[in-house]
Amino acid sequence: MRTYYFDTKDGVPVRDRIGLEFANAAAAITHGKQMAGRIRRENPSGDVDRHVVVIDESGEEIHREAIYPA
């Protein structure tokens, strides 16, 4: 299992310092997409520049999911 981090960004990043373990990057990306959907449902309007960014253990961004797609 590898640890992945889920930052939110909209100009100023909010860093995930704990992370979650997933078997692979695909599972972590799926979780990031679900997070974006959950935020969108809880707050139906927001900044189109806001994203959930999936970061792997090495600090590399592996996916960016828009929370409020244009």
Summary of the structure (lengths in Angstrom):
residues: 70
radius of gyration: 11.6
end to end distance: 34.2
largest distance: 35.0
contacts: 190
relative contact order: 0.28
helix: 26%
strand: 33%
